[in-house]
Amino acid sequence: MLTISIPDYRDITLQHLVLDMNGALARDGILLPGVKNLIARLQPLMDIHLITADTHGGGREAAQTLGVEFHKMAPGPGGPQKLALVQKLGPENVVAIGNGVNDALMLKAAALGIVVNGGEGAAIAAILAADIYAPNILDALALLLHPDRIRATLRR
């Protein structure tokens, strides 16, 4: 569990990390270098979930490699499915990371939404729904390992 007190704003307690795969953790279905190490460092702090439509395949293998819980979305709109996972976990205790239009609902609902540009770009809907923009997944995950960075960004 990770608790962050943000001056003149609010306190957030994060128990779950929900990650989009392609465009966030991976490019073309292949995990980005450095992701595995940062995920391993975050595992003692929170439960980690990978949710994906598995567009490029490899989602289950990526989850196994990372040692995280795998959630494969059913065919159809992904946004409501990602939102449903966040709601099931308790949005007040979730940090969500994604980059696409189908990530916007979960980014908005989560206690902390972080949008990344993973080489595919970041959809405007996701940017507007997030609390923080990070230029890439490594920077986004590092924020959670260095919560003073989040505090500095979100303080009022």
C-alpha positions as CSV (number, residue, x, y, z in Angstrom):
1,M,0.0,0.0,0.0
2,L,1.2,3.5,-0.9
3,T,-0.2,6.6,0.8
4,I,0.5,10.0,-0.6
5,S,-0.5,13.2,1.1
6,I,-0.9,16.0,-1.4
7,P,-0.8,19.5,0.2
8,D,-4.0,21.5,-0.1
9,Y,-5.6,18.7,-2.2
10,R,-6.1,15.3,-0.7
11,D,-4.6,12.1,0.6
12,I,-4.6,9.0,-1.6
13,T,-4.0,5.4,-0.6
14,L,-3.1,3.1,-3.4
15,Q,-3.5,-0.6,-3.1
16,H,-3.9,-1.6,-6.8
17,L,-2.1,-0.6,-10.0
18,V,-4.0,-1.2,-13.2
19,L,-2.0,-1.2,-16.4
20,D,-2.9,-1.1,-20.0
21,M,-0.5,-3.2,-22.1
22,N,0.0,-1.9,-25.7
23,G,1.0,1.7,-25.9
24,A,1.8,1.7,-22.2
25,L,3.9,-1.3,-21.1
26,A,4.5,-2.7,-24.5
27,R,5.0,-1.8,-28.1
28,D,3.5,-4.1,-30.7
29,G,3.0,-6.7,-28.0
30,I,6.6,-6.7,-26.7
31,L,7.4,-5.4,-23.2
32,L,9.5,-2.3,-23.2
33,P,13.0,-2.5,-21.7
34,G,13.1,-1.6,-18.0
35,V,9.4,-2.3,-17.2
36,K,10.0,-5.7,-15.5
37,N,12.5,-4.2,-13.0
38,L,10.2,-1.3,-12.1
39,I,7.2,-3.6,-11.7
40,A,9.2,-5.9,-9.4
41,R,10.1,-2.9,-7.2
42,L,6.4,-1.9,-7.0
43,Q,5.0,-5.4,-6.2
44,P,5.7,-5.1,-2.5
45,L,3.7,-1.9,-2.4
46,M,0.5,-2.9,-4.3
47,D,-1.4,-5.5,-6.3
48,I,-0.7,-5.2,-10.0
49,H,-3.2,-5.9,-12.8
50,L,-2.6,-6.0,-16.5
51,I,-5.7,-5.5,-18.6
52,T,-5.6,-5.7,-22.4
53,A,-7.6,-6.6,-25.5
54,D,-4.4,-8.4,-26.4
55,T,-4.3,-6.8,-29.9
56,H,-0.8,-8.1,-30.7
57,G,-1.0,-11.2,-28.5
58,G,1.4,-12.0,-25.7
59,G,-0.6,-10.5,-22.9
60,R,-0.8,-13.6,-20.8
61,E,2.9,-14.2,-21.3
62,A,3.7,-10.6,-20.4
63,A,1.7,-10.9,-17.2
64,Q,3.5,-14.2,-16.3
65,T,6.8,-12.6,-17.0
66,L,5.9,-9.6,-14.8
67,G,4.2,-11.8,-12.1
68,V,1.0,-9.7,-12.3
69,E,-2.7,-10.6,-12.6
70,F,-3.9,-10.9,-16.2
71,H,-7.3,-9.6,-17.4
72,K,-8.2,-10.2,-21.0
73,M,-11.0,-8.1,-22.3
74,A,-13.9,-9.6,-24.2
75,P,-14.6,-8.4,-27.7
76,G,-16.3,-5.1,-27.8
77,P,-15.7,-1.6,-26.4
78,G,-12.7,-1.8,-24.0
79,G,-13.4,1.4,-22.0
80,P,-16.3,0.1,-20.0
81,Q,-14.4,-3.2,-19.3
82,K,-11.4,-1.3,-17.9
83,L,-13.7,0.9,-15.9
84,A,-15.4,-2.2,-14.5
85,L,-12.1,-3.6,-13.2
86,V,-11.3,-0.3,-11.5
87,Q,-14.7,-0.2,-9.9
88,K,-14.4,-3.8,-8.8
89,L,-11.0,-3.0,-7.1
90,G,-12.4,0.2,-5.5
91,P,-11.5,3.3,-7.5
92,E,-10.4,5.2,-4.4
93,N,-7.5,2.7,-4.0
94,V,-6.5,2.4,-7.7
95,V,-3.7,4.0,-9.7
96,A,-4.3,3.4,-13.4
97,I,-1.9,3.9,-16.3
98,G,-2.8,3.9,-20.0
99,N,-2.6,5.9,-23.2
100,G,-5.7,5.2,-25.4
101,V,-9.2,6.3,-25.8
102,N,-10.3,3.1,-24.2
103,D,-8.3,4.0,-21.1
104,A,-10.0,7.3,-20.5
105,L,-12.8,6.0,-18.3
106,M,-10.4,4.1,-16.0
107,L,-8.0,7.0,-15.8
108,K,-10.8,9.3,-14.7
109,A,-12.3,6.9,-12.2
110,A,-9.1,5.9,-10.5
111,A,-7.8,7.8,-7.5
112,L,-4.7,8.5,-9.6
113,G,-4.7,8.4,-13.4
114,I,-1.5,8.6,-15.2
115,V,-1.4,8.9,-19.0
116,V,1.8,7.9,-20.9
117,N,3.1,8.3,-24.4
118,G,4.4,4.8,-25.2
119,G,5.4,5.4,-28.8
120,E,1.8,5.0,-30.1
121,G,1.0,8.4,-28.8
122,A,-1.5,9.4,-26.2
123,A,-5.1,10.0,-27.0
124,I,-6.5,13.4,-26.1
125,A,-9.4,11.8,-24.3
126,A,-6.9,9.9,-22.1
127,I,-4.8,13.0,-21.5
128,L,-7.9,15.0,-20.4
129,A,-9.0,12.2,-18.1
130,A,-5.7,11.7,-16.3
131,D,-4.3,13.5,-13.3
132,I,-0.7,13.3,-14.6
133,Y,1.0,13.0,-18.0
134,A,4.3,11.1,-18.1
135,P,6.4,10.9,-21.2
136,N,6.8,7.1,-21.0
137,I,6.0,4.1,-18.8
138,L,9.4,4.2,-17.0
139,D,8.8,7.7,-15.8
140,A,5.2,6.8,-14.8
141,L,6.2,3.8,-12.8
142,A,9.1,5.8,-11.2
143,L,6.5,8.3,-10.0
144,L,5.1,5.6,-7.8
145,L,8.5,4.7,-6.4
146,H,9.1,8.4,-5.6
147,P,5.8,9.8,-4.4
148,D,7.2,13.2,-3.7
149,R,7.2,13.7,-7.4
150,I,3.4,13.1,-7.4
151,R,3.0,15.4,-4.4
152,A,5.0,18.2,-6.2
153,T,2.9,17.8,-9.4
154,L,-0.6,17.7,-7.8
155,R,-0.2,20.1,-4.9
156,R,-2.5,23.1,-5.1
